[in-house]
Structure formats: C-alpha cells, structure tokens
Amino acid sequence: MLTLSLLLCFQLQAQPIDSLLALKNDSVKQGLLTDPPSVLSAYGMLPASNMLDTIIMYNIFNWVWNNWRWPKTWGFDSPITAMTATRLGLPEKATDLLMMPIKTNTCLTNGHNYEEDRL
C-alpha cells in the first residue's frame, strides 16, 4: 500500500510528509489521499509499543486530518482514525471524525457502513 510506504519513508528517513508527496506524480498523490489512511492503523489498532514514536504519529495524524480526501474514504477509515486520535489523547477529534457528515460514515440498518452503491 502506498500509505504504508509513506510511513516507512517518514520514520526511516525522517523527511517531512510534504516533501515525500512532492516526489509523487499527481495521479499517485490523489490515490494516496483516497486510499485508507493505513499509516494510522499501527497506532490505532495494535497494542502499545515503544517501537512507535508518538510524536511522529501525532504529526502524521495532524497531516492526515488536514489533507485527507475524507469524502473518498471507506467505512473502516473513520474508526481506525478515531482509535488513533483517542490513543493520541485527542478524543474530540475522534468524535468529530465519527460524526463527520460524509457518506461513508452512514451506518446502515445491517450494521455496516455505506461504501458505494455496488456494495
């Protein structure tokens, strides 16, 4: 996944995310910003570990929060991001995200989040 590569580059090379995105062409960048924000999954879903740098995760979270194409996300993206926000001590961001008025935050009668008409 592109976002996993972004996280690895960010952690290993300590380069700003903006400079990494500048290296990508526009179609890759657009795909990156609409794929699941999986860079947040490591901190939001896995047990706490001293292998994860909370300052880096906080910076990544803020960048994702401000730059992601939220209307293009999938239903599981909001909970993953909300769990990360909660772990980072940002419960208000978690609530804001879960209440964000986007189609993929719609909870259907079967308990699933809306993804797209074909699903």
MDAnalysis code that builds the backbone (N, CA, C; Angstrom):
import MDAnalysis as mda
import numpy as np

u = mda.Universe.empty(357, n_residues=119, atom_resindex=np.repeat(np.arange(119), 3), trajectory=True)
u.add_TopologyAttr("name", ["N", "CA", "C"] * 119)
u.add_TopologyAttr("resid", np.arange(1, 120))
u.add_TopologyAttr("resname", ["MET", "LEU", "THR", "LEU", "SER", "LEU", "LEU", "LEU", "CYS", "PHE", "GLN", "LEU", "GLN", "ALA", "GLN", "PRO", "ILE", "ASP", "SER", "LEU", "LEU", "ALA", "LEU", "LYS", "ASN", "ASP", "SER", "VAL", "LYS", "GLN", "GLY", "LEU", "LEU", "THR", "ASP", "PRO", "PRO", "SER", "VAL", "LEU", "SER", "ALA", "TYR", "GLY", "MET", "LEU", "PRO", "ALA", "SER", "ASN", "MET", "LEU", "ASP", "THR", "ILE", "ILE", "MET", "TYR", "ASN", "ILE", "PHE", "ASN", "TRP", "VAL", "TRP", "ASN", "ASN", "TRP", "ARG", "TRP", "PRO", "LYS", "THR", "TRP", "GLY", "PHE", "ASP", "SER", "PRO", "ILE", "THR", "ALA", "MET", "THR", "ALA", "THR", "ARG", "LEU", "GLY", "LEU", "PRO", "GLU", "LYS", "ALA", "THR", "ASP", "LEU", "LEU", "MET", "MET", "PRO", "ILE", "LYS", "THR", "ASN", "THR", "CYS", "LEU", "THR", "ASN", "GLY", "HIS", "ASN", "TYR", "GLU", "GLU", "ASP", "ARG", "LEU"])
u.atoms.positions = np.array([
    [0.824, -1.185, 0.000],
    [0.000, 0.000, 0.000],
    [0.871, 1.252, 0.000],
    [0.459, 2.241, -0.709],
    [1.223, 3.480, -0.771],
    [1.389, 4.122, 0.594],
    [0.343, 4.078, 1.396],
    [0.418, 4.752, 2.680],
    [1.402, 4.063, 3.614],
    [1.516, 2.755, 3.546],
    [2.494, 2.050, 4.362],
    [3.897, 2.462, 3.946],
    [4.135, 2.574, 2.651],
    [5.434, 3.039, 2.164],
    [5.726, 4.445, 2.665],
    [4.713, 5.274, 2.687],
    [4.879, 6.641, 3.171],
    [5.310, 6.639, 4.627],
    [4.677, 5.807, 5.439],
    [5.030, 5.740, 6.852],
    [6.469, 5.272, 7.023],
    [6.853, 4.239, 6.301],
    [8.210, 3.726, 6.423],
    [9.233, 4.770, 6.016],
    [8.982, 5.455, 4.920],
    [9.896, 6.518, 4.489],
    [9.962, 7.621, 5.532],
    [8.816, 7.976, 6.068],
    [8.744, 9.059, 7.042],
    [9.532, 8.699, 8.289],
    [9.367, 7.461, 8.778],
    [10.062, 7.063, 10.001],
    [11.552, 6.836, 9.772],
    [11.898, 6.155, 8.700],
    [13.288, 5.789, 8.486],
    [14.143, 6.956, 8.027],
    [13.572, 7.844, 7.237],
    [14.365, 8.933, 6.697],
    [14.078, 10.266, 7.370],
    [13.064, 10.286, 8.221],
    [12.693, 11.494, 8.959],
    [12.505, 12.693, 8.031],
    [11.890, 12.456, 6.869],
    [11.607, 13.549, 5.947],
    [10.174, 14.025, 6.168],
    [9.928, 15.299, 5.970],
    [8.555, 15.782, 6.079],
    [7.661, 15.106, 5.038],
    [6.429, 14.851, 5.418],
    [5.481, 14.198, 4.515],
    [5.316, 15.008, 3.234],
    [5.251, 16.317, 3.347],
    [5.055, 17.146, 2.157],
    [6.159, 16.923, 1.126],
    [7.391, 16.740, 1.579],
    [8.466, 16.522, 0.618],
    [8.347, 15.152, -0.036],
    [7.818, 14.163, 0.697],
    [7.598, 12.851, 0.103],
    [6.491, 12.912, -0.944],
    [5.445, 13.648, -0.641],
    [4.356, 13.773, -1.611],
    [4.798, 14.520, -2.848],
    [5.709, 15.445, -2.690],
    [6.194, 16.206, -3.833],
    [6.931, 15.302, -4.819],
    [7.422, 14.175, -4.347],
    [8.136, 13.249, -5.228],
    [7.185, 12.422, -6.077],
    [5.926, 12.352, -5.699],
    [4.942, 11.533, -6.403],
    [4.273, 12.351, -7.499],
    [3.826, 11.653, -8.549],
    [3.074, 12.374, -9.572],
    [1.634, 12.579, -9.084],
    [0.874, 13.421, -9.772],
    [-0.460, 13.784, -9.307],
    [-1.398, 12.599, -9.168],
    [-1.378, 11.644, -10.100],
    [-2.301, 10.519, -10.005],
    [-1.962, 9.636, -8.806],
    [-0.685, 9.464, -8.522],
    [-0.280, 8.691, -7.342],
    [-0.683, 9.443, -6.081],
    [-0.470, 10.754, -6.073],
    [-0.814, 11.562, -4.906],
    [-2.316, 11.486, -4.621],
    [-3.140, 11.580, -5.652],
    [-4.590, 11.506, -5.459],
    [-4.993, 10.136, -4.919],
    [-4.366, 9.078, -5.442],
    [-4.641, 7.742, -4.931],
    [-4.214, 7.598, -3.487],
    [-3.085, 8.183, -3.149],
    [-2.579, 8.141, -1.790],
    [-3.562, 8.781, -0.824],
    [-4.133, 9.895, -1.224],
    [-5.015, 10.640, -0.334],
    [-6.436, 10.090, -0.283],
    [-6.742, 9.086, -1.084],
    [-8.074, 8.474, -1.043],
    [-8.005, 7.016, -0.632],
    [-6.818, 6.431, -0.584],
    [-6.665, 5.083, -0.032],
    [-6.971, 5.146, 1.458],
    [-7.174, 4.001, 2.083],
    [-7.338, 4.037, 3.545],
    [-6.107, 4.656, 4.205],
    [-6.313, 5.488, 5.225],
    [-5.171, 6.097, 5.913],
    [-4.486, 5.070, 6.815],
    [-3.942, 4.030, 6.194],
    [-3.381, 2.907, 6.944],
    [-2.160, 3.289, 7.768],
    [-1.561, 4.454, 7.485],
    [-0.434, 4.890, 8.303],
    [-0.848, 5.053, 9.756],
    [-2.144, 5.226, 9.999],
    [-2.625, 5.408, 11.363],
    [-2.975, 4.091, 12.051],
    [-3.074, 3.029, 11.286],
    [-3.500, 1.741, 11.837],
    [-2.538, 1.192, 12.875],
    [-1.251, 1.363, 12.650],
    [-0.269, 0.804, 13.575],
    [-0.477, 1.323, 14.990],
    [-0.829, 2.568, 15.113],
    [-1.010, 3.157, 16.444],
    [-2.437, 2.994, 16.946],
    [-3.396, 2.988, 16.059],
    [-4.790, 2.915, 16.475],
    [-5.281, 1.514, 16.783],
    [-4.683, 0.500, 16.162],
    [-5.214, -0.857, 16.293],
    [-4.299, -1.841, 17.017],
    [-3.008, -1.616, 16.982],
    [-2.077, -2.564, 17.588],
    [-1.808, -2.210, 19.050],
    [-1.397, -3.190, 19.842],
    [-1.057, -2.878, 21.240],
    [0.063, -1.845, 21.316],
    [0.090, -1.112, 22.413],
    [1.122, -0.094, 22.602],
    [2.500, -0.727, 22.512],
    [3.424, 0.006, 21.936],
    [4.784, -0.491, 21.754],
    [5.741, 0.682, 21.778],
    [6.907, 0.457, 22.359],
    [7.913, 1.526, 22.344],
    [8.570, 1.650, 20.975],
    [8.170, 0.807, 20.032],
    [8.687, 0.891, 18.665],
    [7.978, 1.978, 17.859],
    [6.864, 2.479, 18.380],
    [6.119, 3.529, 17.688],
    [6.394, 4.868, 18.362],
    [6.820, 5.809, 17.616],
    [7.140, 7.141, 18.107],
    [5.865, 7.981, 18.115],
    [5.407, 8.355, 19.313],
    [4.138, 9.085, 19.419],
    [4.211, 10.476, 18.803],
    [5.366, 11.093, 18.798],
    [5.488, 12.415, 18.170],
    [5.315, 12.287, 16.664],
    [5.928, 11.276, 16.080],
    [5.755, 11.047, 14.642],
    [4.298, 10.720, 14.342],
    [3.677, 9.863, 15.163],
    [2.270, 9.509, 14.927],
    [1.372, 10.738, 15.070],
    [1.654, 11.594, 16.026],
    [0.874, 12.819, 16.199],
    [0.999, 13.705, 14.960],
    [2.212, 13.849, 14.456],
    [2.432, 14.661, 13.247],
    [1.736, 14.047, 12.039],
    [1.826, 12.723, 11.904],
    [1.142, 12.053, 10.791],
    [-0.369, 12.223, 10.927],
    [-0.895, 12.039, 12.148],
    [-2.331, 12.204, 12.359],
    [-2.779, 13.606, 11.939],
    [-2.067, 14.620, 12.390],
    [-2.446, 16.001, 12.040],
    [-2.389, 16.232, 10.537],
    [-1.372, 15.671, 9.885],
    [-1.283, 15.839, 8.444],
    [-2.454, 15.143, 7.749],
    [-2.748, 13.914, 8.158],
    [-3.881, 13.177, 7.577],
    [-5.171, 13.940, 7.832],
    [-5.372, 14.415, 9.051],
    [-6.590, 15.150, 9.403],
    [-6.802, 16.347, 8.479],
    [-5.737, 17.054, 8.197],
    [-5.840, 18.284, 7.405],
    [-5.808, 18.086, 5.892],
    [-5.336, 16.948, 5.416],
    [-5.117, 16.779, 3.984],
    [-5.872, 15.636, 3.325],
    [-6.406, 14.721, 4.118],
    [-7.033, 13.536, 3.518],
    [-8.301, 13.906, 2.772],
    [-8.629, 13.156, 1.766],
    [-9.862, 13.353, 0.992],
    [-10.968, 12.529, 1.666],
    [-11.503, 13.037, 2.757],
    [-12.449, 12.285, 3.585],
    [-13.677, 11.795, 2.835],
    [-14.261, 12.556, 1.912],
    [-15.423, 12.023, 1.194],
    [-15.114, 10.789, 0.343],
    [-13.861, 10.515, 0.074],
    [-13.479, 9.371, -0.753],
    [-13.039, 8.160, 0.079],
    [-13.106, 8.255, 1.391],
    [-12.631, 7.167, 2.237],
    [-13.632, 6.025, 2.302],
    [-13.185, 4.907, 2.861],
    [-14.035, 3.741, 3.068],
    [-14.558, 3.754, 4.495],
    [-15.562, 2.955, 4.753],
    [-16.224, 2.961, 6.058],
    [-15.340, 2.645, 7.243],
    [-14.312, 1.827, 7.066],
    [-13.454, 1.480, 8.194],
    [-12.384, 2.534, 8.458],
    [-12.215, 3.491, 7.563],
    [-11.190, 4.522, 7.742],
    [-11.486, 5.426, 8.940],
    [-12.745, 5.756, 9.127],
    [-13.108, 6.640, 10.238],
    [-12.833, 5.991, 11.591],
    [-13.255, 4.739, 11.818],
    [-12.937, 4.123, 13.118],
    [-11.434, 3.961, 13.365],
    [-10.676, 3.589, 12.338],
    [-9.217, 3.457, 12.505],
    [-8.621, 4.797, 12.917],
    [-9.026, 5.839, 12.236],
    [-8.501, 7.169, 12.532],
    [-8.966, 7.637, 13.902],
    [-10.205, 7.332, 14.258],
    [-10.731, 7.716, 15.569],
    [-9.990, 6.996, 16.696],
    [-9.662, 5.722, 16.496],
    [-8.914, 4.994, 17.524],
    [-7.528, 5.600, 17.711],
    [-6.910, 6.009, 16.617],
    [-5.603, 6.650, 16.704],
    [-5.712, 7.979, 17.437],
    [-6.727, 8.763, 17.103],
    [-6.927, 10.056, 17.774],
    [-7.106, 9.858, 19.278],
    [-7.872, 8.860, 19.661],
    [-8.099, 8.593, 21.080],
    [-6.799, 8.230, 21.778],
    [-6.033, 7.363, 21.161],
    [-4.741, 6.973, 21.752],
    [-3.780, 8.144, 21.855],
    [-3.883, 9.080, 20.950],
    [-3.020, 10.259, 20.973],
    [-3.516, 11.319, 21.958],
    [-4.612, 11.028, 22.637],
    [-5.157, 11.988, 23.595],
    [-5.994, 13.064, 22.941],
    [-6.587, 12.744, 21.785],
    [-7.416, 13.699, 21.039],
    [-8.839, 13.168, 20.887],
    [-9.542, 12.913, 22.007],
    [-10.875, 12.319, 21.888],
    [-11.874, 13.201, 21.141],
    [-11.680, 14.517, 21.180],
    [-12.599, 15.407, 20.448],
    [-12.447, 15.211, 18.941],
    [-11.231, 14.933, 18.480],
    [-11.026, 14.656, 17.047],
    [-11.679, 13.329, 16.677],
    [-11.595, 12.358, 17.585],
    [-12.233, 11.060, 17.332],
    [-13.737, 11.243, 17.158],
    [-14.335, 12.004, 18.037],
    [-15.781, 12.259, 17.948],
    [-16.113, 13.046, 16.689],
    [-15.328, 14.077, 16.402],
    [-15.555, 14.874, 15.191],
    [-15.513, 13.994, 13.946],
    [-14.566, 13.082, 13.915],
    [-14.426, 12.215, 12.747],
    [-15.613, 11.266, 12.622],
    [-16.008, 10.651, 13.726],
    [-17.115, 9.698, 13.678],
    [-18.451, 10.376, 13.362],
    [-18.530, 11.672, 13.608],
    [-19.745, 12.423, 13.309],
    [-19.635, 13.228, 12.017],
    [-18.500, 13.105, 11.319],
    [-18.281, 13.858, 10.081],
    [-19.389, 13.515, 9.078],
    [-20.022, 14.522, 8.505],
    [-21.141, 14.267, 7.584],
    [-20.668, 13.843, 6.186],
    [-20.117, 12.642, 6.111],
    [-19.711, 12.081, 4.830],
    [-20.443, 10.768, 4.631],
    [-20.658, 10.402, 3.396],
    [-21.464, 9.234, 3.059],
    [-20.944, 7.946, 3.707],
    [-19.621, 7.795, 3.768],
    [-19.060, 6.559, 4.317],
    [-19.166, 6.475, 5.837],
    [-19.651, 7.511, 6.486],
    [-19.925, 7.461, 7.923],
    [-21.372, 7.063, 8.190],
    [-22.113, 6.741, 7.159],
    [-23.517, 6.351, 7.306],
    [-23.594, 4.905, 7.791],
    [-24.253, 4.702, 8.901],
    [-24.439, 3.348, 9.419],
    [-25.754, 2.802, 8.861],
    [-25.659, 1.706, 8.133],
    [-26.835, 1.098, 7.507],
    [-27.580, 0.218, 8.502],
    [-28.797, -0.160, 8.165],
    [-29.612, -0.981, 9.072],
    [-28.989, -2.346, 9.333],
    [-28.124, -2.828, 8.439],
    [-27.469, -4.117, 8.655],
    [-26.205, -3.983, 9.517],
    [-25.898, -2.761, 9.990],
    [-24.748, -2.538, 10.851],
    [-23.478, -2.169, 10.122],
    [-23.504, -2.212, 8.809],
    [-22.316, -1.878, 8.017],
    [-22.295, -0.383, 7.708],
    [-21.124, 0.107, 7.353],
    [-21.010, 1.467, 6.845],
    [-21.233, 1.434, 5.347],
    [-21.847, 2.487, 4.843],
    [-22.001, 2.619, 3.394],
    [-20.619, 2.707, 2.761],
    [-20.412, 1.996, 1.661],
    [-19.148, 2.075, 0.917],
    [-19.397, 2.690, -0.451],
    [-20.232, 2.044, -1.234],
    [-20.624, 2.546, -2.549],
    [-21.839, 1.732, -2.977],
    [-22.533, 2.201, -3.987],
    [-23.796, 1.568, -4.388],
    [-23.671, 0.086, -4.703],
    [-22.553, -0.331, -5.317],
    [-22.422, -1.737, -5.708],
    [-22.219, -2.659, -4.499],
    [-21.881, -2.101, -3.343],
    [-21.673, -2.920, -2.159],
    [-22.876, -2.832, -1.252],
])
